[in-house]
Amino acid sequence: MRVIISGAGQVGYGIAERLSQEGIEVTVIDSNAELVQRVRDTLDARGIHGHGSHPEILAQAGAREADMLIAVTQVDEVNMTACQVAHSIFDVPIRIARIRAQNYLRSEFSNLFARDHLPIDVIISPEVEVGELILQRMAYPGASDIVSFDDDQVLVLSVPVAEDCAIIDTPLHQLTELFPNLQAMVMGVIRDGEMLALKSDDFMMAGDEAIVSVEKDQVNRVLSMFGRKEELPDKVVIAGAGNVGQYVARRLEESRDGISVRLIETNRDKAQQAAERLEKSIVVYGSTLNDEIMREVGIEQCQMFLGLTNDDETNILSCVLANEMGGATTIALVNQAQYPRFARRLNVDAFLNPRAATVSKILRHVRRGRIRGVYSLYNGAAELLEAEALETSPLVGKPLKEFKFGEGVRIGAIIRGGEVHMPNGNSRIEAGDLVIVFALAKSVRKVEQMFRVSIDFF
């Protein structure tokens, strides 16, 4: 498979890094020579200096033989033009574009991206992707991470295991005895900085971060098991009135009556713009690192604080201040992968990486086989996959206990005919089932092989 990536920034580099590690032939284009050189020096990928929407540059990148173009520069119009050129001149089969301006994405303009106009197969909007993840996280504040796939019947939670958790040091196979009819499965843990897949005889330890698949209707029950069930917030303060902050505030206004939302923004023009666009939310001009400003927005009564500025350090430190001044549950938007490792010591409750969210969304369109959803965990140490089982899959028809998955693969749930089944050794996967799979990075290829169709898609 050959993939061209236009844009070598954080998202483009992250995609190239993941794909090149999997043996996919990747070429990265960028107008910044330093970013191109970084690709050449650090990745097993080609780097080309130039504009990704120019026909001669795309030709140099091998567009005539490419299977996919992923346009993720900082400029929407460049991404759209690159897709148009890739389609009209080079007939690239699949075209993905990152589009940030929400005006392009309004429903009345949806025909803009039809094949006869701007032929874009997949549109990635980081603000929407990140905003939806934040809203989902807010719905279950006891979890530090939440993954929802397209079927929307099974969620995968990342849940801290505290010392007072009632189910630590309990073999996992006993959980069904302790909690009858429990539709949940502990698939792995992050322990001492390492991602581990767990077997039925293993157990969780204090300090772990458990990775749990659960039927959506039983999420609150699972959080209660871990001692993490919390009430939905009525008072929310958001640091940052940019695209993400405004999106979250607008959705909260639409979804819940009586909720109090206040935004703090350091840029006067941006604060004024947000105040004009939002109907019910209050926008305050100032710094979230200023005690007086934080008191002005009522941080003492705030139940949830979201650090959504463009600066990682501001997001982390404002979360720390919010926690100290009012004890709010905090979520920080963090781009640098290394920050969550030490920021947890500062009592920041949850983190969200915009790059990881975007990369995960794009990966599902790159996978071979019937892989319908992909989500990267812990900076790529493991992946969650939602796959459709075909008749040709070696998994179909056998009891799971007879199939050798290896050390790094766990089946988290089987969805059949709209019903969720938690697997055990006697479970059988049937053709047409949707299967939620947890796989360490070294085992992802094996999972793809399990669900591969007889003829490659590309």
C-alpha positions in Angstrom: 0.0 0.0 0.0 1.3 3.5 -0.9 0.2 6.6 1.1 1.0 10.2 0.5 0.7 12.6 3.4 0.5 16.3 2.7 1.6 18.1 5.8 4.5 17.2 8.2 3.2 18.9 11.3 2.2 17.1 14.5 -0.7 15.2 12.9 1.0 14.4 9.6 4.2 13.3 11.3 2.2 11.1 13.8 0.4 9.4 10.9 3.6 8.8 9.0 5.3 7.5 12.1 2.5 4.9 12.7 2.2 3.8 9.1 5.9 3.5 8.4 6.3 1.3 11.5 3.8 -1.1 9.9 5.7 -1.4 6.7 3.4 0.9 4.6 5.2 2.9 1.9 4.8 6.5 3.0 5.8 9.8 1.3 5.4 13.1 3.3 5.2 16.5 1.6 5.7 19.8 3.3 6.7 23.3 2.3 8.8 23.6 5.5 12.2 22.2 4.7 13.1 21.5 8.4 10.0 19.4 8.9 10.7 17.4 5.8 14.3 16.8 7.0 12.9 15.6 10.3 10.9 13.0 8.4 13.9 11.9 6.5 16.1 11.7 9.6 13.7 9.9 12.0 11.2 7.8 9.9 11.4 5.1 7.4 9.6 7.4 4.9 10.3 9.6 2.0 10.2 13.4 2.5 9.6 15.9 -0.3 10.0 19.6 0.0 7.2 21.5 -1.8 3.5 22.3 -1.8 1.2 19.3 -1.4 -1.4 20.7 -3.7 0.9 21.3 -6.7 0.6 18.7 -9.4 4.4 18.4 -10.1 5.0 17.8 -6.4 2.3 15.2 -6.1 3.7 13.5 -9.2 7.2 13.5 -7.6 5.6 11.9 -4.5 4.3 9.0 -6.7 0.6 10.0 -6.9 0.1 8.0 -10.0 0.7 4.8 -8.0 -0.7 6.0 -4.7 -3.6 4.3 -3.0 -4.4 7.1 -0.7 -3.8 10.9 -0.1 -4.0 12.3 3.4 -4.0 16.1 3.4 -3.4 17.5 6.9 -1.7 20.8 6.4 -2.7 23.8 8.6 -4.6 25.4 5.7 -8.1 23.9 4.8 -8.0 25.3 1.2 -4.6 23.6 0.5 -6.0 20.3 1.8 -9.1 20.6 -0.4 -7.1 21.5 -3.5 -4.7 18.6 -2.9 -7.7 16.2 -2.9 -9.0 17.8 -6.1 -5.7 17.5 -7.9 -5.2 13.9 -6.6 -8.6 13.0 -8.0 -8.7 14.9 -11.3 -5.1 14.3 -12.5 -3.8 11.2 -10.7 -7.1 9.3 -9.9 -5.9 8.5 -6.4 -8.6 6.1 -5.0 -9.0 7.5 -1.5 -8.7 11.1 -0.4 -8.8 12.3 3.2 -8.7 16.0 4.2 -8.4 17.8 7.5 -10.8 20.7 7.5 -10.9 22.9 10.6 -13.2 25.8 9.6 -16.7 24.9 10.7 -18.4 27.0 8.0 -17.3 24.4 5.4 -19.0 21.7 7.4 -22.4 23.1 7.9 -25.2 20.8 6.7 -26.5 23.2 4.0 -23.0 23.1 2.3 -22.6 19.3 2.4 -22.9 18.9 -1.3 -19.6 20.8 -1.7 -17.6 17.7 -1.1 -19.5 15.5 -3.6 -17.4 13.6 -6.1 -18.5 16.0 -8.9 -17.4 19.0 -6.9 -14.6 18.6 -4.3 -14.0 14.9 -4.2 -13.1 14.2 -0.6 -13.9 10.7 0.7 -13.3 11.4 4.4 -13.3 14.8 6.2 -11.4 15.0 9.5 -12.4 17.9 11.8 -10.1 18.0 14.8 -12.3 20.4 16.7 -15.4 18.1 16.2 -13.4 15.0 17.0 -11.9 16.4 20.1 -15.1 18.2 21.2 -17.1 15.0 21.0 -14.5 13.1 23.0 -14.6 15.8 25.7 -18.4 15.7 25.8 -18.3 11.9 26.1 -15.7 12.1 28.9 -17.9 14.6 30.7 -20.8 12.2 30.6 -18.8 9.7 32.6 -16.5 11.8 34.8 -15.2 8.9 36.8 -13.3 7.5 33.7 -10.0 9.0 32.6 -10.5 7.9 29.0 -13.5 6.7 27.0 -13.6 5.1 23.5 -16.8 4.7 21.6 -17.0 2.9 18.2 -19.5 3.4 15.4 -21.9 0.8 16.8 -22.3 2.9 20.0 -23.2 -0.2 22.0 -19.9 -0.9 23.7 -17.6 1.6 25.3 -14.1 1.0 26.4 -13.1 2.8 29.6 -9.7 3.7 31.1 -10.3 3.7 34.9 -7.8 4.4 37.7 -7.5 1.6 40.2 -7.2 3.2 43.7 -6.0 1.5 46.8 -9.5 1.4 48.2 -10.9 -0.2 45.1 -12.9 -3.3 46.2 -11.8 -5.5 43.3 -8.1 -5.3 43.4 -6.1 -8.5 43.9 -9.2 -10.4 42.6 -8.6 -12.9 39.7 -10.6 -11.5 36.7 -12.5 -14.7 36.2 -14.1 -14.2 39.6 -15.6 -10.9 38.7 -18.6 -12.5 37.0 -19.2 -14.5 40.2 -19.1 -11.4 42.3 -21.2 -9.3 39.9 -23.8 -11.5 38.2 -24.9 -10.5 34.7 -22.0 -8.1 34.4 -21.5 -7.0 30.8 -17.9 -5.9 31.1 -14.4 -7.3 30.5 -11.1 -6.1 31.9 -8.7 -6.5 28.9 -5.5 -4.8 30.1 -3.8 -2.3 32.4 -1.2 0.4 32.3 1.1 -0.6 35.1 4.3 1.3 36.0 4.3 3.0 32.6 3.8 -0.2 30.6 0.8 -1.5 28.8 -0.1 -5.1 29.7 -2.8 -7.5 28.4 -4.4 -9.5 31.2 -5.5 -13.1 31.3 -8.4 -14.5 33.2 -6.2 -15.6 36.1 -4.5 -12.2 36.4 -5.7 -9.4 38.7 -5.5 -5.6 39.0 -3.2 -3.8 41.4 -3.5 -0.4 43.2 -2.0 2.2 40.9 -3.1 0.4 37.7 -5.1 2.1 34.9 -7.6 -0.6 33.9 -8.8 -0.9 30.2 -12.4 -2.2 30.4 -14.9 -2.9 27.7 -18.5 -2.5 28.9 -22.0 -2.5 27.4 -23.1 1.2 27.3 -26.0 0.6 29.7 -23.7 -0.7 32.4 -21.1 2.0 32.4 -22.3 3.5 35.7 -22.3 0.0 37.3 -18.7 -0.6 36.3 -17.6 2.8 37.5 -19.3 2.1 40.8 -17.3 -1.2 41.0 -14.1 0.9 40.8 -15.5 3.5 43.3 -15.5 6.1 40.5 -19.1 6.9 39.9 -19.6 10.7 39.9 -22.6 13.0 39.1 -22.9 14.9 35.9 -21.6 18.5 36.3 -24.0 21.4 36.5 -21.3 24.1 36.6 -18.5 24.0 34.0 -15.6 26.4 33.4 -13.6 26.2 30.2 -10.2 27.7 29.7 -9.9 28.8 26.1 -12.7 30.2 23.8 -11.1 28.9 20.6 -12.7 26.5 18.2 -12.7 23.5 20.6 -13.9 25.6 23.6 -16.7 27.2 21.6 -17.8 23.8 20.2 -18.0 22.2 23.6 -19.8 25.2 25.1 -22.4 25.3 22.2 -23.1 21.5 22.5 -23.5 21.9 26.3 -26.0 24.7 25.7 -28.0 22.6 23.3 -27.9 19.4 25.3 -28.8 20.3 28.8 -31.1 22.9 30.4 -29.9 24.7 33.4 -26.2 23.9 33.0 -23.9 26.9 33.7 -21.0 27.3 31.3 -18.3 30.0 31.6 -15.3 30.5 29.4 -12.0 32.3 30.1 -10.0 33.7 27.2 -6.8 35.7 27.1 -7.3 37.1 23.6 -9.7 40.0 23.7 -10.9 39.6 20.1 -11.4 35.9 20.5 -13.3 36.5 23.7 -15.6 39.1 22.0 -16.2 36.7 19.1 -17.1 33.8 21.4 -19.5 36.1 23.4 -21.3 37.0 20.3 -21.6 33.4 19.0 -22.7 31.7 22.2 -26.2 32.2 23.4 -26.2 31.2 27.1 -22.5 30.8 28.1 -20.6 33.7 29.8 -17.2 34.6 28.4 -14.7 36.4 30.6 -11.6 38.1 29.3 -8.5 37.2 31.3 -6.0 34.5 32.3 -7.0 31.2 33.9 -3.8 31.4 35.9 -5.1 34.5 37.7 -6.8 33.8 41.0 -9.1 36.7 40.8 -10.4 35.7 37.3 -10.9 32.2 38.5 -13.0 33.5 41.5 -14.9 35.7 39.1 -16.2 32.7 37.1 -17.1 30.9 40.4 -14.4 28.3 40.4 -15.2 27.4 44.0 -18.6 26.0 43.0 -17.4 24.6 39.6 -17.7 20.8 39.3 -15.7 20.4 36.1 -12.9 22.4 34.6 -11.7 22.0 31.0 -8.3 23.2 30.0 -8.8 23.7 26.2 -6.3 26.4 25.2 -3.6 26.0 22.6 -0.9 25.8 25.2 -0.3 22.5 27.0 1.4 24.2 30.1 -1.5 26.6 30.5 -4.0 23.7 30.4 -2.2 21.7 32.9 -1.4 24.5 35.4 -4.9 25.9 35.2 -6.3 22.5 36.0 -4.1 22.3 39.0 -5.3 25.8 40.1 -8.9 24.8 39.5 -8.5 21.7 41.6 -6.8 23.6 44.5 -9.3 26.4 44.5 -12.5 24.4 44.2 -11.8 20.7 43.9 -13.3 20.5 40.4 -12.8 17.4 38.2 -10.3 18.5 35.6 -9.6 17.6 32.0 -6.6 19.0 30.1 -6.0 19.1 26.3 -2.4 18.1 25.9 -0.4 17.7 22.6 2.9 16.6 24.0 2.8 12.9 24.7 5.2 13.0 27.6 3.2 15.5 29.7 0.6 13.1 31.1 3.3 11.0 32.7 4.2 13.7 35.3 1.0 15.8 35.2 -1.0 13.0 36.9 1.1 13.6 40.0 -0.4 17.1 40.0 -3.9 15.6 40.3 -5.1 16.4 36.8 -7.9 13.9 36.4 -7.8 13.2 32.6 -6.0 14.2 29.5 -6.9 14.3 25.8 -4.5 14.4 23.0 -5.9 16.0 19.8 -3.2 14.4 17.6 -4.0 11.0 18.9 -7.7 11.5 18.3 -7.1 12.6 14.7 -4.6 9.9 14.0 -7.0 7.2 15.3 -9.7 8.5 13.1 -7.5 8.3 10.0 -6.1 4.9 10.8 -9.5 3.2 10.5 -9.4 4.2 6.8 -5.9 2.8 6.2 -6.4 -0.7 7.8 -6.8 -3.7 5.6 -9.6 -6.2 6.2 -12.9 -5.4 7.8 -11.5 -3.1 10.5 -14.2 -0.6 11.1 -12.8 1.4 14.0 -9.3 2.0 15.5 -8.2 3.9 18.6 -4.7 4.3 19.8 -3.9 3.9 23.5 -1.0 5.2 25.5 0.9 6.8 22.6 0.6 3.8 20.4 1.5 1.1 23.0 -1.8 -0.7 22.2 -4.8 -0.4 19.9 -8.5 -1.0 20.3 -10.1 -2.2 17.1 -13.7 -2.9 16.0 -13.7 -5.5 13.3 -16.3 -7.4 11.3 -15.9 -11.1 11.2 -16.3 -12.6 7.7 -16.8 -16.3 6.8 -13.2 -16.4 5.6 -11.9 -15.3 9.1 -10.1 -18.1 10.9 -11.9 -17.0 14.1 -15.3 -18.0 12.8 -16.9 -21.2 14.2 -14.2 -22.1 16.7 -14.5 -21.8 20.5 -12.2 -19.0 21.5 -10.3 -21.3 23.8 -9.1 -23.2 20.8 -7.7 -20.2 19.0 -4.1 -19.1 19.9 -4.3 -15.3 20.1 -0.8 -14.9 21.6 0.2 -12.8 24.6 -0.9 -9.4 23.4 -4.5 -9.9 22.2 -7.8 -9.9 24.1 -11.4 -10.1 22.9 -13.4 -7.4 24.7 -16.9 -7.9 23.4 -18.9 -9.6 20.6 -21.9 -7.8 19.1 -24.4 -10.0 17.3 -27.7 -8.9 16.0 -27.7 -5.8 18.1 -27.0 -7.7 21.3 -23.7 -7.5 23.3 -22.0 -10.7 24.5 -19.0 -10.7 26.8 -16.7 -13.6 25.7 -15.4 -16.6 27.5 -13.5 -19.6 26.4 -16.6 -21.3 25.0 -17.8 -18.3 23.0 -17.8 -18.7 19.2 -17.6 -15.9 16.7 -20.0 -16.0 13.8 -19.8 -14.4 10.4 -21.2 -10.9 10.6 -20.3 -10.4 14.2 -18.7 -7.1 15.3 -15.8 -7.8 17.6 -14.0 -5.4 20.0 -10.3 -6.3 20.2 -7.5 -5.1 22.5 -4.1 -5.6 21.0 -0.6 -4.6 22.0 1.3 -2.8 19.3 3.3 -5.8 18.4 0.1 -7.9 17.8 -1.9 -5.4 15.7 -0.8 -7.1 12.4 -2.0 -10.4 13.7 -5.4 -9.0 14.5 -5.7 -7.5 11.0 -4.8 -11.0 9.6 -7.7 -12.5 11.6 -10.2 -10.2 9.9 -8.6 -9.9 6.5 -10.8 -10.4 3.5 -9.7 -12.8 0.8 -8.8 -10.0 -1.6 -7.1 -6.8 -0.3 -9.3 -3.7 -0.4 -6.5 -1.7 -2.0 
